Amino acid sequence: MTFRFSLLALGAALLAAGCASGSPDPAPTYGEPFRPQLSFSPQRNWMNDPNGLVYHDGEYHLFYQYNPNQNTWGDMSWGHAVSPDLLHWTELPLALPVEQDARGQPTQMFFSGSAVVDHANTSGFGQPGKPAMVAMYTSMFPQARTVNGKPVRAGTQAQSIAYSLDRGRTWTQYAGNPVLPEPPAPYAAEYREFRDPKMFWYEPGHKWVLATVAAKQHKALFYSSRDLVHWEWTGEFGPAGATGGVWECPDLIELPVDGDPAQRKWVLVISLNPGGPAGGSGMQYFVGDFDGKTFTRDRDAAGDAPRWLDYGADFYAGVTYNDAPGGRKLLVGWMNNWLYGEKVPTAPWRSAQSLPRELGLRTVNGQVKLVQQPIAQAQGLRGRSLYSGAGQAIARGTKAVPLAGTASAPLELKMVLQPGTATRAGIRLGQGTYTEIGYDAKQGAVYVDRTTSGETGFHPQFAARHTAPVALRAGGLPLRIFVDRGSVTVFAGDGEAVLTDQVFPPAGAGGVSLFSVDGDAQVRDLDIWSLNSIWKEAR
């Protein structure tokens, strides 16, 4: 550990401590050492789950769990940002601010949820030429109170709606809230753990469908409605797969298999905390069928083994956009982990959303798997080419890549790694202090190793290596890697293995090198680009 790094770590810790203690924050510059340059983060304060992802009138809306008053979780409100391209964001005023009593104690917090545009005015909230944007969220009532003349117990989580007629800028809460005051009778005891509604239009039944969770019982609950106000429970799914923590943030999407529109499957996505593949928070998925009432999982040789959406430590609560142009299934996740989320060394903000991904289904080794790729728009961020070569042999040891410029984040790397006779081979980002991305031949897995990546001491489980099983094709592994100021995201193979990890490297830790252990390896078609920041304000 160098003296320079020690000073940086100390400074980051002091900034984080200052925010937590309520002392004045530094003014946001969007150029802070760990500020994401490829994905959204708020100007200041705490953020977690993405909410209400919907495309409307030329704008992608990103609502999100937000604490307007502190850099740790609390006072949950819906923040709001919009983008024309899912890359360049404008942060807007709060959409649904926490409600408080005269003592400043919260009386209603706005937990996670979703949003739709009611084009046919099924709800009656719209006006001529102004379709209503309707949001459903979990109302969390910390105190016992009366809602619409009915007593509500402290800690109740119920589903409520609000609507907007001005493209999400201002909101009116429905007078009859909550529209789902409690879960169905078999789960009545779950009134404290009934949350995260994701609704969408189901064209075959010409109705709205809703997925939510009874979190501690590992159940996804399905409802349907004709008007977004009155909901009927239609089915359930679970327990299944991973059940080591509570289930949260369900999503249900339909996709063609191998690009064939005549062969379609449904994917149920469930977030889990704890119990993820890298420890703490994680996301799993199930492939199957949906009949408009309930989801049925396909059974295969894998049995009940979990299928992980992301094998890194820092991808959680991901949901897809409603009404995305072209019917694309675009996913955004929270790039953090509840293990250490409130302790990461960033200020005056804490947490970011991920670079958006496009989802698909592909048959891989005889099994239908969810595949993910960075959105196509991300190529538009490419700036200067730092390296382009047909091939690089890697003898045992480390070999620096000669770059035509400075290898400082943000970067994109694209290559085919051929491990050859090596037990491990891959690429290192940084010198002395580095993040290692490679293939472990013994495990048959791609991995991200952040044990020597920089600032790791804020939590004992942060410094770790995370792996994702993936098969070589003709002895090679396609890799596409996005390196941001505070994270790396690795897409491996056809996108069937993805790892997202936060890293907090020291200032000036540039350089890219190839490495091989216990044998010789090769990299083909290696391209490295610098990427332009999404922030006009960055400095």
N, C-alpha and C positions, 0 to 999 in steps of 0.2 A: 504494500500500500504506500503510495507516494504522498509526500507532504501536500502537493497540490490537490490530490483527491481528498485528503482529510479535511482541508479547508472547505471544499465544495460540499462534502457531506455535512460538515458542521453548519454551514450556511443554510443548507436545505432543511436541516433539523430545526434550526432557529426560526426559519420562515414558517414551517409547519406548526411549531409550538406557538408562535405569535398568533396565527389564525385561530388555533384552538382556544387560546386564552382570551380572545376577544380584543387584542391589541390591534392597532390599525394595520390593514393589509398593504403591501406594495401595490401600486397601480398596475393593472394588467397591461402587458405589452404584446402578448401573443408570441414573444420571442424568448420566453423563459427557458432555462436549460432543459426541462423535461416536457415542455408544452407540446402536445401533438401538433404536427404540421400537415397531417394527412386526414384527420378526422375531427369531429366536433368535440370541443370542451367548452364549458361556460366561462364567461369572463372571470368569475370568482365563485367561491363557495362549493358546497358538496352537490354531486350529482350521482344517481345510480340508474335504475332500469329505464330503457327507452319505452315510451308510451305513445299510444295514439298515432302510429305511423300510417299516414294516408297521403295520397297524391290528389291535389285538387287545384284546378285553374292555374296550371303551370308551376305549381309549387309542391315540393316535397316537404311535408310537415314532420318535424321531430318534436314531440312532447317528451318530457322526461321527468323522472323523480328528482326533486330539487329541494334543497334547504336554502331558502333565501337569506338566512340569518347566521349561518355558521359553515365551517369547512369540515364538518362531520355530519353523520346522519341525524335527522330530526326535523320537526316542523314541515312534514312532507307536503309539497305543493307540486303542481305541474309547471315546469319551465317550458319554454317554447322557442323553437328556431325554425327557419325556413331556408330552402335551397332550391335553385333552379335545376341543379344537376347532381345532387347528393354529395357534392364535394365542398362547394363554397357556401358557407352558412352565414345567415344574419340572425343574431339573437334578438328576440322580441321580449316585451314585458311578460310577466307571469300570466299564465292562462287561468289557472285555478289555485289561488293562494290559500294557504292554511287559514282556518278560522280559529279565532282565539277569544277567550273571555276577558273580562276587565282586568284580570290579574296577569294576562299574557300567556295563560295556559291554553293549549290547543283543545278545541271542542270538536273539530272535524279536520282530519288530515286526508289528503287525496292520494291514495295508493295507486298501484299500477292499473292500467286498463288499455283501451283501444278506441279508435275513432273510425267512423264511416261517413260517406257523403250520401244522404238520403235523396237520390236523384228523383225518385218517383213520389216523394213526399208521403211515404207510408205513415210517418209519425204525425203528420199535420203541423210540424214545426216550421216548415218552409213557407216562403212567400213567392209570388210570381217572379221568375227570373233569379231567385235566391234560394237554391236548395240548402237545406240545413246540414251543417256538419254536426254529427251527433257523437258525443264521447260517452263511453261507459267506463266507470272507474270504481275502485273499491273505496267506499266511505269508511274510514276508520274513526270510530268514536271513542276517544280515550277516557271520557267521563260518561257516567250514566246521565241520560237526558231524555227528553221527549221529542220525537220526530213525527210530525203529522199526527199528533194526538196519541201516539203509541210510545210506551216506555221502551227505552233501549238500554241494555246493560253496558257497563263500562267494558271497553275492549272489543265491542262488536265490530265485525267487518261485514258490510253489506254492499250490494251493487247498486249504484246510482247512475243517473245520466244527466248530461247538460247539452245544450245546443248553441250553435253559433251561426249567425247569418252574415257575418263579415269576414269570411275566410279564416276563422279561428282566432281573430284578434280579441274579441270579447265574447263572454259566455253567460248563458242564463241557465241556472240549475232548475231542473224539472220540479214543479210544485208537489208532485206526488212521490218524490224520492223517499226511501229507496225503492227501486222497482223489483229488486230481489232482496228482501230483508233478511233472509236466512237460507241456508241450504235445504235441500229436500229432507223429508222426515228421517230417513235412515242416518243422516249426518247432522242432525240438529245440534249435537254437542260440539260441532265444528264452528260455531258462530264466531269464534276468535280466529279461525284459520280458513276462511272462505273468501277467496280473493282472485285477482288478476284476470278479469274478463277479457277475452279476445273474441270479437264478433266480426262476421263477414256475411256477404250476400251469397245464398245458395240457390243458384239459378234453377236446377232441376225441380226443386220444391217451391220455387218462387217465394222464398221466405228468408228471414235472417236466421243465422245460426250463431250460437254462443258456446264457447268453451271456457270453463273456469275450473278451479280446483278446490277439493277438500284436502288441504295441504298435508296434514299429519296422517291422514288415512291413505295417502298415495292414490287418490282418485281424481281422474279428469271427469268433469260433469258437463253434459251437453244439454242445451236448451234450444228452443226455436220460438220465433215471434213473427207476426205479420206487421207489427207497427213500432217495434223497438221499445215499447213500453210494457206490454203484457207478454210474459215469458212462460213457456211450458217446459218442464224437465222431460227430456226424451231418452236419456241413456247415460251410461258411465263406462269408464275404462280404468283398469288397474285393480290392485297393484301389479306391476310388471317391471322387468328390467331392474334398474338400480333403485333401491329404496332406503339408502343409508341416511337420508336427510329428508326434509320436507319437499314436496313437489310444489313448483311455482311456475308462473308465466307460461301457460299452455299456448300452443298455436296449432292450427290444423289447416293444411294446404294440399292442393291437388296438383300433381305434376305428370307430364308424359314420361314414359320410360324409354330411354335411348332415343329421345327426340321423336317418338312415334305418337302422334295425337290420338291414335286409335287404341293405344295401350297406356292406360293411366292408372296411377296409384295415389293414395292419400298418405300423407306423412303427418304424424302427431309428434310435436316437439314439446318436451317437458324439461324445465330447469330443475336442478336438484341442489340443495344445500343443507349440510355438507354431503360428501360422498362422491365428488367429481373425480375424474381420472387422475388429476394432478394434485388432489387434496383440496378440501374446501368446496367452492362453487363449481358446478359443471352443468352441461346440457346433454341430454340424451334424446334419441328419436326412435320412432317405431314406424314401419312401413305396413300398410294394410288397405282396408276399404272403409268407406263411410257411406251409409245409406240415407243420410239426411236426419238420422236419429242418434246413431251411436257408431263408434269406431271399432273395427275388428282387426286385430293384428294378424299379419301373415306369420305362420310358423315355418321355421327352416332349421337347418342343421345346427345353427348357432344356439338354438333353444332360447332360454330366457336371458342370455348374456346381454349386457347393455351395449347399445350402439352409441358411441359418443359423437356428438356433432363437432366438438373441438377438443383436442387432447392437451392443450396448453392450460395454464392456470388462470388465464384472464379473459374468459369469454363467458358471459352469463346473461340470463334473462332476455335472450335474443327473440325478436318477433319480426314478422314480415309486413310489408306495406300493403294496404288495401288500395285498389284501383291504380296500381302502377301501370304506366303506359306499356302496351303490348302484352299485357298479362304476365309480365316478368315477376318472379318471386324473389324479392329483394329483402335481405335480412340485415338487421343491425343489432348488435349486442353490446352490453355494458362491459367495458374493458377494465375489469378489476375483479377482486375476489374478496368475499366476506371474511376470509381468514385474516387479512391485513389491510383491507380497503381503506380504513380510516387512518392508517399509519404511513401510507406511501408519502415520500418526501417531496410533495409538490405544494406550491402556493403561488398566487392567491386562490387557485382552484384545486379541486381534488376529484379525480376520475374523468374519463373520456368515454365516448362511444367509439365503436370499432369502425374501421373502413367498411362500408357496405359491401355485401356479397350477393351474388346471384346463385340461386339454388337450382339443382337439377337432379334427376334420377338416372343412374347408369348401371348396367349389368357389369359387375366386376368379379371375375373368377366365379361366374355362375350365380352371384348373389346381387339382388337389386340394392344399391347403396345410394345414399344421399351424397351428392358431389357439390362442391362449392368453388366458385371462382371470384376474384375481385371484380367489381363492376367494370364494364368495358371503358367507362369514362375515365378510369384511373390512368389509362395510357396517355391521356391528354396532359397529365402532370409531368410527363417526362421532359427533362431539360437536356443538359449536356451528356453526351455519351462519354463515360469514363473508361470503358474498356469494351472491346468486342473482338472475340477470337473464336476460331473453329474448334480448338482443342488445347488442353493443357495437361501434360503428364505430371503426376504427383508422386515423386519418390518418397520413401519413408521420411517423415519429418514435416517441416513447414516451408511453404514457398510463397513469397509475397507476390501479389498481383500488381503489375506496373500500371498505375492509373494516370489518366490524363487530367488530373485535377485533384481536389481535396475530397476525401471519402468521409464527409460529414453528413449526418442524417438531415433530411430524408433521402433515402436511396431505394432503388429497385434493382434486384439481382435476378437473373433468369439463367438457368443452366440445366444440363443433364449430367448428373453425378453417376459415374461408373466406379463402384467400390473396388472392382478387380480382386486382388488377393488381400486387400487390407481388411483388418477386423473392424476398423472405424476409419471413415474418411469424410471430408466435407470442407466447410469454410468457416473462418473465424473473422469476426467483425471487431476491430480494435487491435491495439498492440499492448502487450503487458496485461492490461485489463481488457477482457474480450468476452463476447458471447459466441458460443460455438454451436453451429448448426451442422448436423452430419447424419450419416447412416451407420447403424450398428448392425454388422452382418450376423453376429451371433443371435441378436434379438429379432432380426428381420424388421427393424423399426427405424424411422426417421426420428430425430430428437432435437430439442433445444436445451442447451446446458448454460444456465445463467449463474453458476456457482462463482465464477470470476468476472461477472459482468459489470461490477461497480458497487454502488450502494445497495447492500443487502441486509444490513444489521438491524433493520427496524422490525423484523419478525424472523423467528428461528426457522420457519419453513419456506422462506422466500428463496434462499440459495439452494437450487435443486436442478435436476435434469428431468425433463418431461419427454415421454416417448409416445409414438403413434405407430402401430403396426401398418406396414405397407409393403407390397410385393414389388420386386424389381421387374421391369419389362425389358427383355433382351439384354439383361445385365445392367440396365440403367434406371435412374430415378429422376424424372423431371421435377425441378424445384423452381418455384417463383416466390421470392422473399421481399417483403416490404419492411424497410428499416426506418422507424420514426425516431424522434428524439427520446421517447420513453417506452418504446415497444418494438418487438419484431413479430411479424405474422408470416407463417410459412405455409404455402399451399404445395402439397406433394402429390405425385402421380397425376391422376386426372382430377384431382381435387377431392379424392375420397379420404385423405388424411390432412387435417389442418391443425396447426398449433399457433396459439396467440399467447404471448408472454410479455409482460412489462419488464423493462430493464432500465436501470438508472446509471448510465456510464459516466465516468469523469469527463470533464471538459477536455477537448483536444485528443481524445482517445480514438484517432482515426486509423485508417489503413484496413486493407482486406487481404487475407492470406488463405491459401489452400493448405490442407494438411492430410496426412495419411499415417496410419498406425499399423505396424506389423505387416506391411506389404505395400504394394504399389497400386495406385488408383489413377483415375483420369476424370477430367471435367470436359464435356463437350458443349459447344454452342454457348459459351459464357458471355453474357452481356450485363453490363452494369451502367445504370443511369443515375445521375442526380435528379431529384424530383423537386418541382416547384412547390412552395408552400401554398396551402389553401387560403391563408390569411393575408389580406391586403395590409393589415395593421402590423404584421410581424416585423420586429426590429430588435 
